[in-house]
Amino acid sequence: MNNAVFVISEFNPFTRGHAYLVKELRRSFGTVICLMSGAFVQRGTPACADKYLRAKAAILGGADLVFELPFPFSCLAAPDFARAGVRMAVSLGAESFGFGAEDDPELIKKAASAATGADVQNLIKSEKRLSYPKAVAAAVSEAGADGTLLSKPNNILAAEYLRAAAEYAPDAGIFCVKRYEKFASSSEVRAAMPRGWKKLVPQTTYETLACSLADTRALDAAFIADLRLRGPRGDVYGADKGALARICSAAEECSGVEELCEKAVSATLTKARVRRTLVCSYFGVTPGRARQEPSYALLLASDARGREYLAANKKRFGIPVITKPADYKAAGEKAVCDFEFALGAERVYALTEPSYAPLKATPFFV
């Protein structure tokens, strides 16, 4: 077993809680490798800052190596997000996974193993008014475990990591760290932006991001105009015709994404699902594309330990590593096709942060 642990992450932004997770994992591992969401994150929103700056903050906060978990995998629902992250990590030599949870790790593991993905889907089919989080909790409860544990976002992701690892990396080591409650969550930090968040994050995170926060509202008009122009259509990841019709109807009456989410939300449509649908509809993310797996790894940031891992293991990787985005065409036909699809999302995201030029960016090294 190599002495490295993989963390599937968003770092939106890198918080004191993330620093605590890295520190705890460091007790057992020499190298902490992160796969981090790019322009759009798992909850369907644009990231608070560009991926290179967020990766830099992670390295300065204790991580050793940060790759991008590319679009569209970065903004899929929890089961698919976890599956893509685990499969990508395995392609990069992962033998151990680490993640945080809001409750006792052993209880999370018990709850995660109590109900399968098929159990959850069957419950959704039989009870049409259940959202995915509520269906997970209900399925776990029916299996005799504590379903309330999986009603919390971080716990849901933890359970999905466990399921994905069991399928794609059954021999991998699993290290779950209980969240330290006194640290502000990423959502609490974002709520305090652009003022009042300085004391909630490591100083290095604040210094790295403070002058380059994205204006995510800059994309509201684009997403809503797209829905008004093209209307409901099929083959959008994560949304059936009914959900699309409801979201498009809300778009006719709303001028902002947050307002649209409030209007479109229902028993089965969570805000996160609405946001993901907006993104997937706009960029043409189909269920087929979402079922694929990452075909390349874009290097975002690294320290000396991370570069040692790369040098020692790169020849064994199952996917090519792209160091400079401008050189992506040397990565192979499939990787080039997928990189260019993701690049479209990055270029649109750049509207939120005019100084960000996706093809001109370079990794942060320390």
N, C-alpha and C positions, 0 to 999 in steps of 0.2 A: 504493500500500500504506500502511495506517495504521501508526503506530509503536507498536503494541501486540502483546503475545504472550500466548497463552492457555495456562494450565497446568491440567490435569485432576488433581485431588488428593484426598487424604483428610485430611492434616494431623492425624493421630491419634496424637500431637499434632504440632505444628509443631516441627521439630528443627533442629539446627545444619546438617544436610544440606540441609533445605529452604531455610534461609537462604542457604546456599552456591549452590544452584540459582538462587534469585531474583537473587542478586548477579551470577552469571555471565550470566544473561539480560539483566540491566540494562545490560550492556556494549553490547548491540545495540538495546535497546528503551527507549522512554521510559515505557511503562506495562506493568505485569505484572498480568494479570487471571487470577483463579483460579476454577475451578468445583470446589467442595468438597463431599464427602459430608456428609449430615446426620446423623440419629440412628443409622443403621446403615451400616456401611462395607463395602467391597468383599469383604473376607474373611468377611463374614457375622456380625460381632460388633457389639454396641452400641458406640458411640463412647466414648472415655475421658472426654469432657466435652461439654456441649451445643455445638451448631454456632455459636452467636453468640460464645461465648468462644473457641472454636478459630479462628474467623475473625478475631477481635480480635488474637489472638496472631500470626496471619499478617500482618496489617497492621503491627503493631509490629515484625515481623521483616523487613519490606521490601516486601511485596506492596502493590498499590495498590487493588485492587477484588476483592471476594470475593462470588460468587453461590453459592447452594446447588445442587448436583447432586441433584435431589430423589429421594425414595423412590418407587418401588422401584429406580430405575436405579442408585442409590448402592451397592446390594449384589448386583448381578448378576455372573455369571461374567465373566472378563476380556474376551472378545470383545464381549459386550453392554454391559459397563460402558464400554469404550472407544468403541463405536459411539454410545451415548447421549451421552457427553461431547463427542465431536467434533461430532455433529449439533446439540447445544445451543449449543456455541461458535460454530458457523457461523451460527446464528440470531441470535447476539449480535455479529456482525460480524467473526469471527475470520478473519485472513489469515495468521497464523503460530501455530505450536504449539511449546511447549517442554516437555521432560520429562527426567528423569534415568534413568540405567541403570547397572548394576553393572560393565559391561565396555566396551570400546572402542565408541563409537557407530557407527563405520563397519562394524564386524563385526556389530553388532546389526542394522543395516539390511540387510546382506547375508543374514543368517540369516532375517530377517523376510520377505524377498522370495523366499526359496528354496522355500517351501511355502505354498500357499494354504490358506484355511480349509476348502475342499472336500477337500484332501489330508488334512488332520487328521481331518475327520469320517469320511472313507472308511476311514482306518486304525482309528479307534475301532470302526466297524461290523465290520471284518474281524477285529479282535483284541479280543475282549470284555473282556479283563482289563487294558486300558490306561486309566489315568486321563487327564484332559485334558492336564496338564503333560507326562506321559510321551509321549503321542501327538504333541504338538507337537515335542518333541525328536526323536522317531523320524522324523517326517515331514521335518523339516529335514535330518536326517542322510541319509535316503534321497535327498533332492534334491541332496546333495553339499556341504552347508554344515555348520558346526559345531553340531550339535544340543545339545551341553552348554551352550551359551550361553543357550538358552531353557529351561533347567531351573531358573532362578532367578526368583523372583516379580517383581522389578522389571523384569527383562529381558523376561519374558513380557508384562507390561503395555506396555512400550515397543514390542514387536513389534506388539501389537494396536492401539496408537495409530497406528503407521505404516500398518497395513492400513486402519484406518478413515479416516484422513486421505486415503489414496490413493483411496478410494471416494467420500467425501463432500466432500472439499476438495482435489482433485488439484493445484490451483495454489498451495496454501498453502506457506509456508516452514516447514521442520522444523528444530528446533534441539535436539539431544540432548546432554546434559551428563553426562560420566562421574562417577559417585558418588565422593566423596572418602572413602576407606576409614576414615579416623581418626574420622569422626563416627558416633555410635551411631545405629542405625536406629530407626524408630518402634517396631518390635516389641521391640527391646532396651530402649527407654525405658519402654514399658508394663510390661515384665517387672520393672523396677526400682520401679514405683509400688506403694504410695504413698510409700515411703521410698527414698532412695538415687538418685533420678532428677534431683535439682536440678542437678548438674554436667554432666548429659548434654544439656541443652537450653539455648537462649538464656535469659538472665535474664528477659526479658519474657514468655516462654512460662511459665516457672515461676511468676512473680508473678501471671499472669492465671489460671492453672488450679489452682494448688496447693490452694486452699480450696474448689474446686468439682468435684473429680473424681467421676465417676459410680460408683456401686456396681453394676456390671453384673451381679453375681450375683443382684440383686433380680428379674431376669427369668427366672431358671432355672426356678423352680416354674411360672410361667405357661406357658412353652414346653412343658415336659414334661407338665403337666396337660392341655394341649390335645391332645397326641398320644395320651395315655392315654384321653381322653374320646371323641375322634372317630375314632381309629385311621387306618389307611392309606386314602387316597382319591386319586383321579386328578386330573389337571390342575393339578399344582403345578410351578411353574417349576423346571427343572433336575433333576428327579427322576422316574425311571420307577417303575413299580409295585414292582419288586424293591428299588430303593433305599429307597422309602418303607416297605416292609414291614420291611426291616432296621433302619431308624432307629426305627420304632415299636416293634419288638421290644426294642431297646436301651432305649427310654424306660420300658418296664415294669420294668426292673431298675436304673435309675439315678436318682439324685436331683439331679444337677447336670449342666449342659451339657458341661463339660469331660470328665467321666466318660463321658457318653453318646457324645461324639465319639471317645474312645479305644476304646469298645466297638464302635461302628458302622463305623469306618474299615476299608477293604478295598483291594484292588488298584485298584478303580475309584472308590471313594468316599474322597476326601481329606477332611481335617478341615474345610477351608474349604467344601467342597461340603455336608458335613453341616450345618454352621452355617447356610449360606445356605438349605438346605432347611427347617430349623427356622423361620427367619424368614419365608420365603415361604409355608410351610404355615400358619403362625399368622395372617398378614395376608391370605391369599388371593391371592397373586401368581401369576397364571396365565401360561403362555407367551405368550398373546395380549397381555396387558398389558405384558409385558417387551419385546415387539417394537415397541411404540409409541415415541414420542420425547417428550422433555420439552416441555410446552406453556406453561411460564411460567418466569420467573427470579426467585427470591426474593433480594433484596439483603441480605447479612449484614454487610458492613463495607466501608469505603472511606476513602481519604485524598483530598487535593485533586486529585491527578492522576487518580484513579479517577473522581471526580465530573466532571472535565473530559471524560473519555472518554464518560461517560453523557450529558452535555449535548450533546456534538457528534454522537453516533451513535444516540441512543435512538429517533429517528423512523424509522430504517432497520432496527430490530430486527424479526425475524420472530416474536417472542413477547413478551407483555407482561411488564414488570418490576413486581414487587410490592415496595414499599418497607416498608410496615408490614403484618405478617401479618393484623392485624385488618381490613384493608381489602381482603382478597383477593377479595371477591364482586364487585368492580368489574372483574375481569380477564377476564371472558368465560366463557361456559358450559363449554367444554372445560377451561379452566384452573381454574375453580372445582371441577369434578368431580375433577380430578387432585390439586388442592391438598388437598381434603378427604380423599382416600384417603391421601395422605402425612401429613396431620395426625393420622390415627388412629395411625400409627406413632410420631409425635412424642409423642402423649399417653401411649402405653404406655411409651415411653422415659423420660418424666418420672418414672416410678416409681424410676428409678435416681438421680435428683437432684431431690428435692422442691421446691427453690427455683425450678426451671425451669418456666415457664408459656409454652408455645409461642405462643399468640395474643397474649400481652402483651409479648413481646420486641420490641425495636427494634434497628435496625442500629447498629453502632459506627462513629462518624465521628471522624476526627482531622484 
